[in-house]
Amino acid sequence: MLAKPLSDLKPELKYELYGIALVTAAVFTLASLAGLNTGPAGLFAAKILRYAFGLGAPVLPVLLLVIGSRYVWTRKPIRYSLRFWGLFLTYIAGLAIFHHFKIPVSREILPDSLVPGGGLVGGMTLFALRKLFGVSGSLIVLGAVALASFILATAWSLG
């Protein structure tokens, strides 16, 4: 007898399998980023993460690990809250702010500037903001976005 297709599985088992896949991907990419021997696929994954997120590269695999673990434990869909999106926006703003201080003006999106800075995500965010608001204005806007997203994530108030 052939194994049932995934569409015939109970929803709980689908979420558990999805979680296992996410946890596996997270552990694999963390091992790749740590320099362990994960073969060409691992080298490729580490390179993509480093160019995309710079020094913030390990955050994505850790996030996948948390999400995958939650799928395994709860075995049901996850609702992404305002806290999650606030943390995500804080992360993006943090990459751009780090990139601002680490990478000189007009070098934001050059390939040799991505890995030591905030990656392509931080560099492109910073590049766009600098084009719209200038060097100092972009830092002001990024500071406000980081503060607002942190408040959204924590529900703390300035008052």
PATORSE-213183 format. One record per atom (N, C-alpha, C): atom name; z, x, y; residue in three letters. Coordinates in steps of 0.1 Angstrom, whole numbers, always signed. Last residue first. Layout:
N
> atom  z  x  y  type
> CA  Z  X  Y  ALA
...
END
This chain:
159
> atom  z  x  y  type
> N  +275  +50  +576  GLY
> CA  +286  +44  +584  GLY
> C  +299  +46  +577  GLY
> N  +259  +60  +557  LEU
> CA  +263  +69  +568  LEU
> C  +274  +64  +576  LEU
> N  +267  +51  +523  SER
> CA  +263  +48  +537  SER
> C  +267  +58  +547  SER
> N  +255  +51  +490  TRP
> CA  +264  +56  +500  TRP
> C  +259  +52  +514  TRP
> N  +237  +46  +470  ALA
> CA  +243  +35  +477  ALA
> C  +254  +39  +486  ALA
> N  +222  +66  +458  THR
> CA  +237  +66  +456  THR
> C  +244  +54  +462  THR
> N  +195  +61  +464  ALA
> CA  +199  +65  +450  ALA
> C  +214  +64  +448  ALA
> N  +195  +56  +491  LEU
> CA  +190  +46  +482  LEU
> C  +195  +49  +468  LEU
> N  +205  +80  +500  ILE
> CA  +213  +68  +503  ILE
> C  +208  +57  +493  ILE
> N  +182  +95  +493  PHE
> CA  +196  +99  +487  PHE
> C  +205  +87  +489  PHE
> N  +163  +84  +509  SER
> CA  +162  +83  +495  SER
> C  +175  +86  +488  SER
> N  +173  +92  +535  ALA
> CA  +171  +78  +531  ALA
> C  +170  +76  +516  ALA
> N  +172  +120  +532  LEU
> CA  +185  +113  +535  LEU
> C  +184  +99  +531  LEU
> N  +145  +125  +528  ALA
> CA  +155  +129  +518  ALA
> C  +168  +122  +520  ALA
> N  +134  +114  +551  VAL
> CA  +131  +108  +538  VAL
> C  +141  +112  +528  VAL
> N  +146  +131  +570  ALA
> CA  +149  +117  +571  ALA
> C  +146  +110  +557  ALA
> N  +134  +156  +562  GLY
> CA  +149  +154  +562  GLY
> C  +153  +139  +562  GLY
> N  +107  +150  +566  LEU
> CA  +112  +152  +553  LEU
> C  +127  +151  +552  LEU
> N  +107  +147  +594  VAL
> CA  +104  +136  +586  VAL
> C  +109  +138  +572  VAL
> N  +115  +173  +601  ILE
> CA  +123  +162  +606  ILE
> C  +120  +150  +597  ILE
> N  +93  +187  +590  LEU
> CA  +107  +190  +585  LEU
> C  +116  +179  +589  LEU
> N  +72  +178  +606  SER
> CA  +72  +175  +591  SER
> C  +86  +177  +585  SER
> N  +79  +188  +631  GLY
> CA  +79  +173  +628  GLY
> C  +79  +170  +614  GLY
> N  +73  +215  +627  SER
> CA  +87  +210  +630  SER
> C  +89  +196  +627  SER
> N  +45  +214  +621  VAL
> CA  +55  +221  +613  VAL
> C  +69  +216  +615  VAL
> N  +29  +181  +624  GLY
> CA  +32  +194  +628  GLY
> C  +43  +201  +619  GLY
> N  +23  +156  +614  PHE
> CA  +35  +157  +623  PHE
> C  +37  +171  +628  PHE
> N  -1  +157  +598  LEU
> CA  +2  +145  +606  LEU
> C  +13  +148  +617  LEU
> N  +0  +182  +587  LYS
> CA  -12  +178  +594  LYS
> C  -10  +166  +603  LYS
> N  +25  +182  +575  ARG
> CA  +22  +191  +586  ARG
> C  +10  +188  +593  ARG
> N  +21  +162  +555  LEU
> CA  +30  +159  +566  LEU
> C  +28  +169  +578  LEU
> N  +2  +175  +539  ALA
> CA  -2  +162  +545  ALA
> C  +8  +160  +557  ALA
> N  +17  +197  +531  PHE
> CA  +5  +199  +538  PHE
> C  +1  +187  +545  PHE
> N  +39  +185  +517  LEU
> CA  +41  +193  +529  LEU
> C  +28  +194  +537  LEU
> N  +24  +174  +496  THR
> CA  +33  +165  +504  THR
> C  +35  +172  +518  THR
> N  +13  +197  +485  MET
> CA  +4  +187  +490  MET
> C  +12  +177  +499  MET
> N  +37  +211  +477  GLY
> CA  +27  +217  +486  GLY
> C  +18  +206  +493  GLY
> N  +49  +194  +459  GLY
> CA  +56  +198  +471  GLY
> C  +47  +203  +481  GLY
> N  +28  +193  +440  VAL
> CA  +34  +181  +445  VAL
> C  +41  +184  +458  VAL
> N  +23  +220  +434  LEU
> CA  +12  +212  +440  LEU
> C  +18  +199  +446  LEU
> N  +54  +237  +440  GLY
> CA  +43  +233  +432  GLY
> C  +33  +225  +441  GLY
> N  +73  +247  +458  GLY
> CA  +75  +234  +452  GLY
> C  +63  +228  +444  GLY
> N  +69  +281  +450  GLY
> CA  +74  +271  +459  GLY
> C  +77  +258  +452  GLY
> N  +58  +297  +430  PRO
> CA  +71  +301  +436  PRO
> C  +77  +291  +446  PRO
> N  +35  +281  +424  VAL
> CA  +45  +284  +414  VAL
> C  +58  +288  +421  VAL
> N  +19  +280  +449  LEU
> CA  +24  +268  +442  LEU
> C  +36  +271  +433  LEU
> N  +7  +302  +460  SER
> CA  +19  +297  +467  SER
> C  +25  +285  +459  SER
> N  -16  +308  +447  ASP
> CA  -6  +317  +445  ASP
> C  +7  +313  +452  ASP
> N  -33  +285  +455  PRO
> CA  -28  +287  +441  PRO
> C  -16  +297  +439  PRO
> N  -24  +269  +485  LEU
> CA  -31  +280  +479  LEU
> C  -25  +283  +465  LEU
> N  -11  +250  +500  ILE
> CA  -17  +246  +487  ILE
> C  -26  +257  +481  ILE
> N  +2  +264  +522  GLU
> CA  +9  +254  +514  GLU
> C  +3  +251  +500  GLU
> N  -5  +282  +540  ARG
> CA  -6  +287  +527  ARG
> C  +0  +276  +517  ARG
> N  +1  +273  +566  SER
> CA  -13  +274  +562  SER
> C  -15  +280  +548  SER
> N  +33  +289  +567  VAL
> CA  +23  +279  +572  VAL
> C  +9  +283  +569  VAL
> N  +47  +303  +537  PRO
> CA  +43  +303  +551  PRO
> C  +33  +292  +555  PRO
> N  +73  +290  +516  ILE
> CA  +58  +293  +518  ILE
> C  +54  +293  +532  ILE
> N  +100  +283  +518  LYS
> CA  +96  +294  +509  LYS
> C  +81  +299  +512  LYS
> N  +104  +260  +534  PHE
> CA  +111  +273  +537  PHE
> C  +106  +285  +529  PHE
> N  +86  +242  +523  HIS
> CA  +86  +245  +537  HIS
> C  +92  +258  +540  HIS
> N  +95  +240  +496  HIS
> CA  +81  +246  +499  HIS
> C  +80  +250  +514  HIS
> N  +118  +226  +500  PHE
> CA  +119  +239  +495  PHE
> C  +106  +247  +498  PHE
> N  +106  +202  +510  ILE
> CA  +115  +210  +518  ILE
> C  +116  +224  +514  ILE
> N  +92  +194  +487  ALA
> CA  +85  +197  +499  ALA
> C  +93  +205  +509  ALA
> N  +113  +191  +468  LEU
> CA  +102  +200  +465  LEU
> C  +95  +204  +478  LEU
> N  +127  +170  +482  GLY
> CA  +133  +183  +479  GLY
> C  +123  +194  +476  GLY
> N  +109  +149  +480  ALA
> CA  +112  +154  +493  ALA
> C  +119  +168  +492  ALA
> N  +110  +146  +452  ILE
> CA  +97  +149  +459  ILE
> C  +100  +155  +472  ILE
> N  +137  +139  +449  TYR
> CA  +131  +151  +442  TYR
> C  +119  +155  +449  TYR
> N  +139  +115  +463  THR
> CA  +147  +127  +467  THR
> C  +141  +140  +461  THR
> N  +122  +100  +447  LEU
> CA  +118  +103  +461  LEU
> C  +126  +115  +467  LEU
> N  +139  +98  +425  PHE
> CA  +125  +104  +424  PHE
> C  +120  +108  +437  PHE
> N  +162  +86  +435  LEU
> CA  +163  +99  +430  LEU
> C  +149  +106  +429  LEU
> N  +150  +61  +441  GLY
> CA  +156  +69  +451  GLY
> C  +157  +83  +447  GLY
> N  +142  +52  +416  TRP
> CA  +132  +55  +425  TRP
> C  +137  +63  +437  TRP
> N  +168  +49  +405  PHE
> CA  +158  +58  +398  PHE
> C  +148  +62  +409  PHE
> N  +179  +30  +422  ARG
> CA  +185  +43  +421  ARG
> C  +175  +53  +415  ARG
> N  +163  +8  +417  LEU
> CA  +162  +14  +430  LEU
> C  +168  +28  +429  LEU
> N  +154  +12  +381  SER
> CA  +162  +6  +393  SER
> C  +158  +13  +406  SER
> N  +134  +3  +356  TYR
> CA  +137  +14  +365  TYR
> C  +142  +8  +378  TYR
> N  +144  -9  +325  ARG
> CA  +140  -13  +339  ARG
> C  +144  -2  +348  ARG
> N  +131  -3  +293  ILE
> CA  +140  +2  +304  ILE
> C  +135  -4  +317  ILE
> N  +132  -23  +262  PRO
> CA  +126  -17  +274  PRO
> C  +136  -13  +285  PRO
> N  +152  -10  +235  LYS
> CA  +146  -21  +243  LYS
> C  +140  -15  +255  LYS
> N  +169  +8  +222  ARG
> CA  +159  +2  +214  ARG
> C  +153  -10  +221  ARG
> N  +190  +24  +231  THR
> CA  +190  +10  +234  THR
> C  +180  +2  +226  THR
> N  +185  +50  +220  TRP
> CA  +198  +44  +219  TRP
> C  +198  +29  +221  TRP
> N  +158  +55  +225  VAL
> CA  +163  +56  +212  VAL
> C  +176  +48  +210  VAL
> N  +157  +51  +253  TYR
> CA  +149  +43  +244  TYR
> C  +154  +43  +230  TYR
> N  +174  +73  +260  ARG
> CA  +178  +59  +263  ARG
> C  +170  +49  +255  ARG
> N  +159  +94  +253  SER
> CA  +172  +92  +246  SER
> C  +176  +77  +249  SER
> N  +137  +92  +271  GLY
> CA  +135  +91  +256  GLY
> C  +148  +88  +249  GLY
> N  +151  +96  +295  ILE
> CA  +144  +83  +293  ILE
> C  +142  +81  +278  ILE
> N  +160  +123  +291  VAL
> CA  +170  +112  +294  VAL
> C  +163  +98  +291  VAL
> N  +136  +136  +287  LEU
> CA  +147  +137  +277  LEU
> C  +156  +125  +279  LEU
> N  +123  +132  +311  LEU
> CA  +117  +126  +298  LEU
> C  +128  +126  +287  LEU
> N  +140  +147  +327  LEU
> CA  +139  +133  +329  LEU
> C  +133  +126  +317  LEU
> N  +135  +172  +316  VAL
> CA  +148  +167  +315  VAL
> C  +148  +152  +317  VAL
> N  +107  +175  +323  PRO
> CA  +111  +174  +309  PRO
> C  +126  +169  +307  PRO
> N  +111  +175  +352  LEU
> CA  +103  +164  +345  LEU
> C  +107  +164  +330  LEU
> N  +127  +198  +358  VAL
> CA  +132  +184  +361  VAL
> C  +124  +174  +353  VAL
> N  +114  +222  +355  PRO
> CA  +122  +217  +344  PRO
> C  +127  +203  +346  PRO
> N  +99  +225  +381  ALA
> CA  +93  +222  +368  ALA
> C  +102  +217  +357  ALA
> N  +107  +234  +405  GLY
> CA  +113  +221  +401  GLY
> C  +107  +217  +387  GLY
> N  +93  +256  +412  LEU
> CA  +106  +258  +407  LEU
> C  +113  +246  +402  LEU
> N  +63  +237  +407  GLY
> CA  +69  +249  +411  GLY
> C  +82  +252  +404  GLY
> N  +49  +214  +398  PHE
> CA  +62  +212  +404  PHE
> C  +69  +225  +409  PHE
> N  +23  +223  +390  ALA
> CA  +25  +209  +396  ALA
> C  +38  +208  +404  ALA
> N  +27  +248  +380  TYR
> CA  +17  +246  +391  TYR
> C  +20  +233  +398  TYR
> N  +45  +242  +359  ARG
> CA  +49  +252  +370  ARG
> C  +39  +250  +382  ARG
> N  +31  +224  +343  LEU
> CA  +44  +220  +350  LEU
> C  +47  +229  +361  LEU
> N  +10  +241  +335  ILE
> CA  +7  +228  +342  ILE
> C  +20  +224  +350  ILE
> N  +24  +260  +321  LYS
> CA  +16  +264  +332  LYS
> C  +13  +252  +341  LYS
> N  +36  +245  +300  ALA
> CA  +44  +252  +310  ALA
> C  +36  +256  +322  ALA
> N  +12  +236  +287  ALA
> CA  +22  +227  +292  ALA
> C  +31  +233  +303  ALA
> N  +1  +261  +278  PHE
> CA  -6  +252  +287  PHE
> C  +3  +242  +294  PHE
> N  +21  +270  +261  LEU
> CA  +18  +278  +273  LEU
> C  +10  +270  +283  LEU
> N  +20  +250  +242  GLY
> CA  +32  +252  +250  GLY
> C  +30  +260  +263  GLY
> N  -5  +254  +232  ALA
> CA  -2  +241  +238  ALA
> C  +11  +242  +247  ALA
> N  -3  +280  +221  PRO
> CA  -11  +278  +232  PRO
> C  -8  +264  +239  PRO
> N  +33  +284  +212  GLY
> CA  +18  +284  +210  GLY
> C  +10  +281  +223  GLY
> N  +59  +287  +218  THR
> CA  +54  +273  +215  THR
> C  +39  +272  +214  THR
> N  +83  +308  +219  ASN
> CA  +70  +308  +213  ASN
> C  +66  +293  +209  ASN
> N  +99  +304  +251  LEU
> CA  +99  +304  +236  LEU
> C  +85  +303  +231  LEU
> N  +102  +301  +278  GLY
> CA  +95  +312  +273  GLY
> C  +95  +314  +258  GLY
> N  +111  +278  +290  ALA
> CA  +121  +289  +287  ALA
> C  +115  +301  +281  ALA
> N  +89  +262  +289  LEU
> CA  +93  +267  +302  LEU
> C  +103  +278  +300  LEU
> N  +90  +256  +261  SER
> CA  +79  +263  +267  SER
> C  +82  +269  +280  SER
> N  +113  +241  +260  ALA
> CA  +112  +254  +252  ALA
> C  +101  +262  +258  ALA
> N  +105  +220  +275  LEU
> CA  +117  +228  +280  LEU
> C  +116  +241  +273  LEU
> N  +85  +209  +259  THR
> CA  +82  +215  +272  THR
> C  +93  +224  +278  THR
> N  +100  +202  +236  PHE
> CA  +89  +211  +235  PHE
> C  +86  +217  +249  PHE
> N  +117  +183  +247  VAL
> CA  +123  +195  +241  VAL
> C  +112  +206  +240  VAL
> N  +98  +164  +256  ALA
> CA  +108  +170  +265  ALA
> C  +113  +183  +260  ALA
> N  +85  +156  +232  ALA
> CA  +78  +162  +243  ALA
> C  +87  +169  +253  ALA
> N  +108  +145  +219  THR
> CA  +101  +156  +213  THR
> C  +93  +163  +224  THR
> N  +114  +124  +236  VAL
> CA  +124  +134  +234  VAL
> C  +117  +147  +229  VAL
> N  +91  +108  +233  LEU
> CA  +94  +114  +246  LEU
> C  +104  +125  +245  LEU
> N  +92  +102  +206  ALA
> CA  +81  +109  +211  ALA
> C  +84  +116  +224  ALA
> N  +116  +87  +205  ILE
> CA  +115  +100  +198  ILE
> C  +103  +108  +203  ILE
> N  +108  +65  +221  GLY
> CA  +119  +74  +225  GLY
> C  +118  +88  +218  GLY
> N  +89  +54  +204  TYR
> CA  +85  +58  +217  TYR
> C  +95  +68  +223  TYR
> N  +106  +47  +183  LEU
> CA  +96  +57  +181  LEU
> C  +90  +62  +194  LEU
> N  +122  +27  +197  GLU
> CA  +128  +39  +191  GLU
> C  +118  +50  +189  GLU
> N  +102  +9  +204  TYR
> CA  +109  +16  +214  TYR
> C  +116  +28  +209  TYR
> N  +95  +0  +178  LYS
> CA  +85  +6  +187  LYS
> C  +92  +14  +198  LYS
> N  +119  -11  +168  LEU
> CA  +114  +2  +162  LEU
> C  +104  +8  +171  LEU
> N  +121  -33  +185  GLU
> CA  +131  -23  +185  GLU
> C  +127  -10  +180  GLU
> N  +98  -48  +178  PRO
> CA  +98  -42  +191  PRO
> C  +109  -31  +192  PRO
> N  +86  -41  +144  LYS
> CA  +95  -49  +153  LYS
> C  +96  -41  +166  LYS
> N  +51  -35  +139  LEU
> CA  +65  -31  +139  LEU
> C  +73  -40  +148  LEU
> N  +25  -41  +141  ASP
> CA  +32  -50  +132  ASP
> C  +47  -46  +132  ASP
> N  +14  -21  +157  SER
> CA  +15  -35  +162  SER
> C  +23  -44  +154  SER
> N  +13  +1  +140  LEU
> CA  +24  +0  +150  LEU
> C  +25  -14  +156  LEU
> N  +5  -10  +107  PRO
> CA  +1  -5  +120  PRO
> C  +13  -7  +130  PRO
> N  +22  -1  +77  LYS
> CA  +18  -11  +87  LYS
> C  +14  -4  +100  LYS
> N  +6  +19  +52  ALA
> CA  +17  +17  +62  ALA
> C  +12  +7  +72  ALA
> N  -8  +5  +22  LEU
> CA  -9  +13  +34  LEU
> C  +2  +10  +44  LEU
> N  +0  +8  -12  MET
> CA  +0  +0  +0  MET
> C  +0  +9  +12  MET
END
